[in-house]
Amino acid sequence: MSRPVYDSPRTAKSLATAEAPPAPQAVPVRAAAVPPALELRGVSKSFGHPGGDQLVLDDIGLAVAPGEFVCLLGASGCGKSTLLGLAAGIDEPSAGTVSAVGPRPALMFQEHALFPWLTAGKNIELALRLRGVPRRERRPEAERLLGLVRLNGAYGKRVHELSGGMRQRVALARALAQASQVLLMDEPFAALDAITRDLLHDELIRVWHEWNQPAGGARSLSVLFVTHNVREAVRLGGRVVLLASRPGRIARQWRIDLTYPRRLEDEAVAEKSKEITEELRKEISRHAGS
């Protein structure tokens, strides 16, 4: 499968015996390495600024495995959204490379970004059309994806007829319609109330699990989820990556070995969140004192 690469313009750097022969020993075979679904290698990003360029991201090295759910955590202004834009191919790194398996990664924004003059179903069909899906197949596929996010019967509804949570579900279905193997999510539930956000956490994990079945199959969905909410990161992610600020650098990573489903109020989630929060506070204090 093809791997689009977004390059920086400055990419650096025994003979038989009378005795019975010994029993044959198994020879260990080293499994072929599975390429990451998404990889950022030595990625830096600078923006023009009065008095000189401002370094926003510095030497980011991050690989997301096929089917992995990674949460990118950091304080406001640390470059999380900038990193996501580079991963999506919207912008180019100043140094380093970004590569992804299959089609260009799908990006889900903080706002739903649905076209208000189109119905829920037609918003999804637009993504299918751009993917080259034949006209006769678009509506059945759009309805299937709406069913996947538990919006059966919402095909003909306009955006203004949908609640905030329903709009984000349609946005998720539209992202899935792109058939990308990488889904980038930029704080998609931040504007929702706590109850709706809690429900959508469950829905996202359910959809992610269903999309990756059977495990090890040909189809996989990797998620890179940006948030500044520590408990949200621990609840959702199989790995949490902490980004330091100005410039953004990877400060620390945690493997979250907790079974799904998880709840925000779970003791194990709370304990891991406390540990990560302490590190986040250290990063914020370090930046404030610099």
C-alpha positions in Angstrom: 0.0 0.0 0.0 1.3 3.4 -0.8 2.8 5.7 1.8 2.4 9.4 1.0 5.4 11.3 2.4 5.3 15.0 3.0 8.9 16.1 2.9 10.5 19.2 4.4 12.3 21.5 2.0 15.2 21.2 4.5 15.2 17.5 5.4 18.4 16.7 7.2 19.9 14.5 8.3 27.0 -32.8 10.2 27.8 -35.8 9.2 25.6 -38.8 10.0 26.7 -40.9 13.0 25.6 -44.2 14.4 23.8 -42.3 17.1 20.4 -40.9 16.6 20.5 -37.3 15.6 19.5 -34.7 18.1 15.9 -33.5 17.8 15.7 -30.5 15.5 15.5 -27.2 17.3 13.1 -24.5 16.3 14.9 -21.6 14.7 13.4 -18.3 15.8 12.1 -16.3 12.9 12.1 -12.6 13.3 8.8 -11.1 12.3 8.9 -8.5 9.7 8.5 -5.0 11.2 5.1 -3.5 10.6 5.5 0.0 9.3 3.8 2.7 11.3 0.4 4.0 10.1 1.7 7.5 10.8 5.3 8.6 11.4 6.8 12.0 12.1 10.6 11.9 12.0 12.7 14.8 13.1 9.9 17.2 12.5 10.4 20.9 13.3 8.1 23.8 12.4 8.9 27.6 12.4 6.7 30.5 11.6 7.7 33.9 10.5 7.7 36.5 13.3 8.9 40.1 13.6 12.5 39.9 14.7 13.0 36.4 13.3 11.4 33.0 12.9 9.6 31.5 15.9 10.3 27.8 16.5 7.0 26.1 17.4 7.9 22.4 17.1 11.4 21.1 17.6 12.6 17.6 16.5 9.4 15.7 17.0 9.7 12.0 16.6 6.4 10.1 16.8 5.2 6.8 15.3 1.6 5.6 15.6 1.2 1.8 15.0 -1.7 0.4 12.9 -4.8 0.2 15.0 -3.2 2.3 17.8 -5.1 5.0 19.7 -2.6 7.8 20.8 -3.6 10.9 22.7 -1.4 14.0 22.4 -1.6 16.1 25.5 -0.2 19.5 26.3 -0.9 23.0 27.6 -2.6 25.5 25.3 -0.3 26.9 22.8 2.3 24.1 22.9 1.8 23.2 19.2 -0.6 20.3 19.3 -2.9 21.6 16.5 0.2 22.6 14.5 1.5 19.1 14.7 -1.9 17.7 13.7 -1.9 20.0 10.6 1.5 18.7 9.6 0.3 15.1 10.1 -2.7 15.8 7.9 -0.5 17.3 5.1 -2.2 20.7 5.4 1.1 22.3 6.1 4.7 21.3 5.5 7.4 20.9 8.2 10.3 23.2 8.2 12.5 20.2 8.8 11.9 16.4 9.0 9.4 14.2 7.2 5.8 13.1 7.8 4.6 9.8 6.3 1.3 7.9 6.4 0.1 4.6 5.1 -2.6 4.6 2.5 -4.8 7.7 1.7 -4.1 11.0 3.3 -5.2 11.0 7.0 -8.7 12.2 7.7 -9.0 15.2 10.0 -11.8 15.9 12.4 -11.9 19.5 13.8 -13.0 21.1 17.0 -16.1 22.3 15.2 -18.1 19.9 13.1 -17.4 21.8 9.9 -20.5 20.4 8.2 -22.0 22.2 5.2 -25.3 23.6 6.5 -27.0 23.6 3.1 -26.5 19.8 2.9 -28.3 17.1 4.8 -26.4 14.8 7.2 -26.3 12.1 4.5 -25.2 14.4 1.7 -22.4 15.7 3.8 -21.1 12.2 4.0 -21.8 11.5 0.4 -19.6 14.5 -0.5 -16.6 12.7 1.1 -17.5 9.5 -0.8 -17.8 11.4 -4.1 -14.3 13.0 -3.6 -13.0 9.5 -2.9 -14.4 8.3 -6.2 -17.2 6.1 -5.0 -19.8 5.6 -7.8 -23.1 7.6 -7.4 -25.3 4.5 -6.9 -23.1 3.3 -4.0 -23.0 6.6 -2.1 -26.3 6.6 -0.3 -26.1 3.0 1.0 -22.6 3.7 2.2 -23.6 7.0 3.8 -26.5 5.3 5.6 -24.2 2.5 6.8 -21.8 5.0 8.3 -24.7 6.9 10.0 -25.8 3.5 11.4 -22.2 2.9 12.6 -22.3 6.1 14.7 -25.9 5.3 15.8 -27.7 7.9 13.7 -30.1 5.6 11.8 -32.7 7.7 10.1 -30.8 10.9 10.2 -29.8 10.8 6.5 -32.3 13.5 5.5 -31.8 15.9 8.5 -30.3 19.3 8.0 -27.5 20.5 10.2 -29.7 22.9 12.2 -32.0 20.0 13.1 -29.1 18.1 14.8 -27.8 18.6 18.4 -24.2 19.3 19.0 -23.4 15.7 19.8 -25.3 14.5 16.7 -23.3 16.9 14.5 -20.0 15.6 15.8 -21.2 12.0 15.1 -22.0 13.0 11.5 -18.5 14.6 11.3 -17.0 11.3 12.5 -19.0 9.4 9.9 -17.8 11.8 7.2 -14.2 11.3 8.3 -14.6 7.6 8.2 -16.1 7.9 4.7 -12.6 8.9 3.5 -11.4 5.3 4.1 -8.2 6.6 5.6 -6.2 4.4 7.9 -5.3 7.3 10.1 -7.9 9.6 11.9 -6.7 12.9 13.3 -8.9 14.5 15.9 -8.4 18.0 17.2 -10.3 18.3 20.5 -13.5 17.3 18.8 -15.6 17.1 22.0 -14.2 20.2 23.7 -17.3 22.4 23.0 -19.8 19.8 24.2 -21.4 19.5 27.6 -20.0 16.9 30.1 -22.8 14.3 29.6 -22.7 14.4 25.8 -18.9 14.3 25.8 -19.0 11.3 28.1 -21.4 9.5 25.7 -19.3 10.3 22.7 -16.2 9.0 24.4 -18.0 5.6 24.6 -19.1 5.9 21.0 -15.7 6.7 19.7 -14.1 3.8 21.4 -16.8 1.5 20.2 -16.4 2.7 16.6 -12.6 2.4 16.8 -12.9 -1.2 18.1 -15.4 -2.2 15.5 -13.3 -0.7 12.7 -10.3 -2.7 13.8 -12.0 -6.0 13.9 -10.8 -8.6 13.4 -7.6 -7.8 15.2 -4.6 -8.0 12.8 -7.0 -7.8 9.8 -6.3 -6.0 6.6 -8.4 -3.0 7.7 -7.1 -0.9 10.6 -7.8 2.6 12.0 -5.2 4.5 14.0 -6.2 7.5 15.9 -4.1 10.5 17.0 -6.4 12.5 19.4 -5.4 16.0 20.5 -6.6 17.2 23.9 -5.6 19.3 26.9 -7.8 17.2 29.2 -5.7 14.7 31.1 -8.6 12.4 32.1 -10.0 12.4 28.6 -6.5 11.3 27.3 -6.3 8.5 29.9 -9.8 7.3 29.3 -9.4 7.1 25.5 -5.8 6.4 24.7 -3.6 3.3 24.6 -0.7 5.7 24.8 -0.5 9.3 26.1 2.2 11.6 24.7 3.0 14.8 26.6 4.1 17.8 24.6 6.3 20.4 26.2 5.8 24.1 25.3 7.7 26.7 23.2 9.1 25.0 21.4 6.9 21.9 21.4 8.9 18.8 22.1 7.9 15.4 23.3 8.5 15.5 27.1 7.3 12.0 28.1 5.1 9.1 27.1 2.9 6.7 29.0 1.5 3.3 28.0 -2.1 3.0 29.3 -2.6 -0.6 30.1 -6.1 -0.4 31.3 -8.9 -2.5 29.8 -11.8 -0.9 27.9 -14.4 0.4 28.5 -13.0 3.0 30.9 -14.9 5.6 32.9 -13.6 9.0 34.0 -14.4 8.2 37.6 -12.5 4.8 37.6 -9.9 4.7 40.3 -7.2 3.5 37.9 -8.0 6.3 35.5 -7.8 8.8 38.3 -4.5 7.5 39.5 -2.9 7.6 36.1 -4.4 11.0 35.5 -2.8 12.3 38.7 0.6 11.1 37.7 0.3 12.7 34.2 -1.1 15.9 35.6 1.9 16.3 37.9 4.2 16.1 34.9 2.0 18.5 33.0 2.2 21.0 35.8 6.0 20.7 35.9 6.1 21.5 32.2 3.8 24.5 32.6 5.9 25.8 35.6 9.1 25.3 33.7 7.8 27.4 30.8 6.3 30.1 33.1 9.7 30.5 34.8 11.7 30.7 31.6 
